[in-house]
Amino acid sequence: MIRKRIISLCFWLASLSVVAAQSADDPVIKGLAKGQFTIGAISYEDKLDDQESFLSNWVVQMNDQGDFERFAEVRGGKIEVLDPSGCTIWFMEKLRGPLCITYRVIVSSERDTGNIICPRDINNFWMAGETGQLENILDSETYTGKFSDYHGMQGYYASMGGGSVEDNNRTVRMRLYPRAKNGKKCAHLALHGQDGNPVFKIIPDREYKIQLVACEGLIQFLVNEQVVYEIKYGMELSASTDNQHFYPSQYTSGNYPVYREGFFGFRMTHSFHKYYDFKVYRLNVLL
């Protein structure tokens, strides 16, 4: 009887340790990800609360168009970014999948002018880079922060609109880049079914947890633990060349390659954002 109680106690203690290991901050496994992978160890972590570390580990590409105030620096324990015309902030470490990226962001109303600066546009690049030479994406002379600079690169993109101006940007998109080849628009996978969905409309001054997954052909974009978009090989999705007209497209390896390595970047425009708690997790593939 005593031996049975000891064994039961050991199982109980073991179950407690598993529960303790699962943090509320950990990524969630939802939608198509169920049964595909488990969350592994953290590969990279940056609280984004130290200016010296920020300057060492991140590259800021900020469009200098117009005579407006702009900055990207650590203030009050977060990266604060005021951007009037387009900004991408790249993590300088090349990432390799399968992986999951999480971070937190507040789209602040503190600097809201109602036109040049307003709460809008939580955008992301991941597994991204210049086609043929991924590292070149970090070159701030070629890639200036202007959005069209990045249309020819490869990678994944996800965005979330809304904010204080109802008609400013209500799009909620996920795309596979490139969007242009040899300077001309090209067909690319472009999901747009969540456009205008109030569930995914940015609420100023609210904290958002962003989760991005790249696990071979399984790609996910989650906001506050809700799946916004997810794709997996074999699905029929939508493609576009001009971001206005869409047509059916089969998501297969023959049509769209897997991006297994590349860079992560925060992307924003005409807004004031506060970023913090950046993490990159390895994924343990089950199948």
C-alpha positions as CSV (number, residue, x, y, z in Angstrom):
1,M,0.0,0.0,0.0
2,I,2.8,2.4,0.9
3,R,4.6,1.6,-2.4
4,K,1.4,2.4,-4.4
5,R,1.0,5.7,-2.5
6,I,4.7,6.6,-3.3
7,I,4.1,5.9,-7.0
8,S,0.9,7.9,-7.0
9,L,2.7,10.8,-5.3
10,C,5.5,10.7,-7.9
11,F,3.0,10.9,-10.8
12,W,1.3,13.8,-9.1
13,L,4.5,15.7,-8.6
14,A,5.5,15.0,-12.2
15,S,2.2,16.4,-13.4
16,L,2.7,19.5,-11.3
17,S,6.1,20.1,-12.9
18,V,4.6,19.9,-16.4
19,V,1.9,22.4,-15.4
20,A,4.6,24.7,-13.9
21,A,6.6,24.5,-17.1
22,Q,3.7,25.8,-19.1
23,S,3.6,29.6,-18.8
24,A,0.8,31.9,-19.8
25,D,3.4,33.6,-21.9
26,D,4.1,30.5,-24.0
27,P,2.8,30.3,-27.6
28,V,-0.5,28.6,-28.2
29,I,-1.1,25.6,-30.5
30,K,-4.3,26.2,-32.3
31,G,-6.0,25.5,-35.6
32,L,-4.0,23.6,-38.2
33,A,-1.0,23.5,-35.8
34,K,-2.7,20.9,-33.5
35,G,-0.9,17.6,-33.7
36,Q,1.8,19.1,-36.0
37,F,4.3,20.3,-33.5
38,T,5.1,21.1,-29.8
39,I,6.7,24.3,-28.5
40,G,10.4,23.9,-27.9
41,A,13.0,26.0,-26.2
42,I,13.5,29.7,-26.7
43,S,16.2,30.4,-29.3
44,Y,16.3,34.1,-28.9
45,E,14.8,36.5,-26.4
46,D,15.0,40.3,-26.2
47,K,12.9,42.2,-23.7
48,L,13.5,45.3,-25.8
49,D,14.2,47.3,-22.7
50,D,17.8,48.2,-23.2
51,Q,19.1,50.8,-25.7
52,E,22.6,49.4,-26.1
53,S,21.2,45.9,-26.8
54,F,18.7,47.4,-29.3
55,L,21.4,49.2,-31.2
56,S,23.5,46.0,-31.3
57,N,20.8,43.5,-32.3
58,W,18.4,45.5,-34.5
59,V,18.5,47.5,-37.7
60,V,16.2,50.5,-38.2
61,Q,15.2,51.4,-41.7
62,M,13.1,54.5,-41.6
63,N,11.9,56.4,-44.6
64,D,13.0,60.0,-44.3
65,Q,10.3,61.5,-46.5
66,G,8.9,64.7,-45.2
67,D,10.1,67.1,-42.4
68,F,8.5,65.3,-39.5
69,E,9.7,64.0,-36.1
70,R,10.7,60.4,-36.2
71,F,12.6,58.1,-33.8
72,A,13.1,54.4,-32.8
73,E,14.6,54.0,-29.3
74,V,14.1,52.4,-25.9
75,R,12.1,54.5,-23.6
76,G,10.3,53.3,-20.4
77,G,11.3,49.7,-20.9
78,K,10.0,49.3,-24.5
79,I,11.1,50.2,-28.0
80,E,9.1,53.3,-28.9
81,V,8.8,54.1,-32.6
82,L,7.3,57.2,-34.0
83,D,7.1,56.9,-37.8
84,P,5.4,59.3,-40.2
85,S,6.2,57.6,-43.5
86,G,7.3,54.0,-43.3
87,C,9.6,52.0,-41.0
88,T,11.0,48.4,-40.8
89,I,13.0,47.2,-37.8
90,W,14.9,44.0,-38.5
91,F,16.3,41.6,-35.9
92,M,19.8,41.1,-37.2
93,E,20.1,37.4,-36.4
94,K,19.1,35.1,-39.3
95,L,16.4,32.7,-38.1
96,R,15.9,29.1,-39.1
97,G,12.7,27.2,-38.9
98,P,10.6,25.5,-37.9
99,L,10.0,28.3,-35.4
100,C,7.4,30.5,-33.6
101,I,7.9,34.2,-33.0
102,T,6.0,36.2,-30.3
103,Y,6.1,39.7,-29.1
104,R,3.9,42.3,-27.6
105,V,2.9,45.7,-29.0
106,I,0.8,48.7,-28.0
107,V,-0.4,51.0,-30.8
108,S,-0.4,54.2,-28.8
109,S,-2.8,57.2,-29.2
110,E,-0.4,59.5,-27.3
111,R,0.9,61.2,-30.5
112,D,-2.3,60.9,-32.5
113,T,-2.6,63.9,-34.9
114,G,-5.6,62.5,-36.8
115,N,-3.6,62.5,-40.1
116,I,0.2,62.1,-40.1
117,I,0.3,60.0,-37.0
118,C,-2.7,57.8,-35.9
119,P,-3.1,54.4,-34.3
120,R,-2.9,51.8,-37.1
121,D,-0.9,49.1,-38.9
122,I,0.6,46.2,-36.9
123,N,2.7,44.6,-39.6
124,N,5.3,41.8,-39.7
125,F,7.9,40.3,-42.0
126,W,9.3,36.9,-41.1
127,M,11.6,34.3,-42.8
128,A,12.3,37.3,-45.1
129,G,15.3,38.5,-47.0
130,E,16.6,39.6,-50.4
131,T,16.1,36.8,-52.9
132,G,19.4,35.1,-53.5
133,Q,21.2,36.9,-50.7
134,L,19.0,37.1,-47.6
135,E,21.4,39.2,-45.6
136,N,21.2,42.1,-48.0
137,I,17.8,43.0,-46.6
138,L,19.7,44.6,-43.7
139,D,21.4,47.1,-46.0
140,S,19.7,50.4,-45.1
141,E,20.9,52.2,-48.2
142,T,19.0,49.8,-50.5
143,Y,16.1,49.2,-48.1
144,T,15.1,52.6,-46.8
145,G,11.8,51.9,-44.9
146,K,9.7,52.8,-48.0
147,F,7.2,49.9,-48.3
148,S,7.7,49.3,-52.0
149,D,11.5,48.7,-51.3
150,Y,10.6,45.3,-50.0
151,H,8.2,44.1,-52.7
152,G,10.9,42.1,-54.5
153,M,12.2,40.2,-51.4
154,Q,11.0,36.7,-50.4
155,G,9.3,35.9,-47.1
156,Y,6.0,36.0,-45.2
157,Y,4.0,39.1,-44.3
158,A,1.0,39.7,-42.1
159,S,-0.8,42.9,-41.2
160,M,-3.6,44.2,-39.0
161,G,-5.3,47.5,-39.6
162,G,-7.9,49.7,-37.8
163,G,-7.2,52.3,-35.2
164,S,-8.6,55.7,-34.7
165,V,-9.4,56.6,-38.3
166,E,-12.2,54.2,-39.5
167,D,-11.4,54.4,-43.2
168,N,-7.6,54.8,-42.9
169,N,-6.6,51.2,-43.2
170,R,-9.1,48.4,-42.5
171,T,-7.1,45.6,-44.2
172,V,-6.1,42.4,-42.4
173,R,-3.7,40.6,-44.7
174,M,-1.3,37.7,-45.0
175,R,1.0,37.4,-48.1
176,L,3.8,35.4,-49.5
177,Y,6.5,37.5,-51.1
178,P,7.9,38.4,-53.6
179,R,5.2,40.8,-54.8
180,A,7.4,42.0,-57.7
181,K,10.1,40.5,-59.9
182,N,12.4,42.5,-62.1
183,G,10.6,45.6,-61.0
184,K,7.2,44.4,-62.2
185,K,4.2,43.2,-60.2
186,C,3.9,39.4,-60.0
187,A,1.3,37.0,-58.7
188,H,1.7,36.2,-55.0
189,L,-0.5,34.4,-52.4
190,A,-2.6,37.1,-50.8
191,L,-5.2,36.3,-48.0
192,H,-7.7,39.1,-47.4
193,G,-10.8,37.4,-46.0
194,Q,-10.5,39.2,-42.6
195,D,-10.6,42.7,-44.1
196,G,-12.8,44.9,-42.0
197,N,-13.4,42.2,-39.3
198,P,-14.0,44.2,-36.1
199,V,-12.4,41.4,-34.1
200,F,-9.1,42.2,-35.6
201,K,-9.4,46.0,-35.7
202,I,-6.7,47.7,-33.7
203,I,-7.9,49.3,-30.5
204,P,-5.6,52.2,-29.5
205,D,-3.6,51.7,-26.3
206,R,-4.5,48.0,-26.0
207,E,-1.7,45.4,-25.6
208,Y,-1.6,42.9,-28.5
209,K,0.3,39.6,-28.4
210,I,1.5,38.7,-31.9
211,Q,2.4,35.1,-32.8
212,L,3.9,34.1,-36.1
213,V,4.6,30.4,-37.1
214,A,6.7,29.0,-39.9
215,C,6.7,25.2,-39.9
216,E,7.5,24.0,-43.4
217,G,4.4,24.7,-45.4
218,L,2.3,25.5,-42.3
219,I,2.2,29.3,-41.8
220,Q,0.1,31.0,-39.1
221,F,-0.6,34.6,-37.9
222,L,-2.3,34.9,-34.5
223,V,-3.3,37.9,-32.5
224,N,-4.1,37.6,-28.8
225,E,-4.2,33.8,-29.2
226,Q,-6.8,33.9,-32.0
227,V,-5.9,32.5,-35.4
228,V,-6.2,35.3,-38.0
229,Y,-4.8,33.4,-41.0
230,E,-3.3,30.0,-41.4
231,I,-2.3,28.1,-44.5
232,K,-1.1,24.5,-45.2
233,Y,-0.1,22.8,-48.4
234,G,-3.1,21.5,-50.3
235,M,-5.4,24.4,-49.5
236,E,-7.1,26.6,-52.2
237,L,-6.5,30.2,-51.3
238,S,-6.4,33.5,-53.1
239,A,-3.6,35.2,-55.1
240,S,-3.2,38.7,-56.5
241,T,-0.9,40.8,-58.6
242,D,-2.2,44.3,-57.8
243,N,-3.6,43.8,-54.2
244,Q,-7.1,44.8,-55.6
245,H,-8.2,41.8,-57.7
246,F,-8.0,38.3,-56.3
247,Y,-8.4,34.9,-57.8
248,P,-8.2,31.3,-56.6
249,S,-4.7,29.7,-56.3
250,Q,-3.6,26.3,-55.1
251,Y,-1.2,26.5,-52.2
252,T,1.3,23.7,-53.2
253,S,5.1,23.4,-53.0
254,G,5.1,23.6,-56.8
255,N,3.4,27.0,-56.8
256,Y,4.9,28.4,-53.6
257,P,8.2,27.5,-51.9
258,V,8.8,27.0,-48.2
259,Y,11.0,29.7,-46.7
260,R,13.1,27.9,-44.1
261,E,15.3,30.7,-43.0
262,G,15.3,34.5,-43.1
263,F,14.9,37.6,-41.0
264,F,12.1,39.0,-38.8
265,G,11.0,42.6,-39.0
266,F,8.5,44.9,-37.3
267,R,6.8,46.9,-40.0
268,M,4.7,50.1,-39.4
269,T,3.8,53.5,-40.9
270,H,2.2,56.8,-39.8
271,S,1.9,55.6,-36.2
272,F,3.4,55.4,-32.7
273,H,4.1,51.9,-31.5
274,K,5.7,50.4,-28.4
275,Y,7.3,47.0,-28.8
276,Y,8.5,44.6,-26.1
277,D,8.9,41.0,-25.0
278,F,10.3,39.5,-28.2
279,K,10.9,35.8,-28.3
280,V,11.7,33.1,-30.9
281,Y,10.9,29.5,-30.1
282,R,12.0,26.3,-31.8
283,L,9.2,23.9,-32.8
284,N,9.4,20.2,-32.4
285,V,7.7,18.7,-35.4
286,L,5.6,15.6,-34.7
287,L,4.9,14.4,-38.2
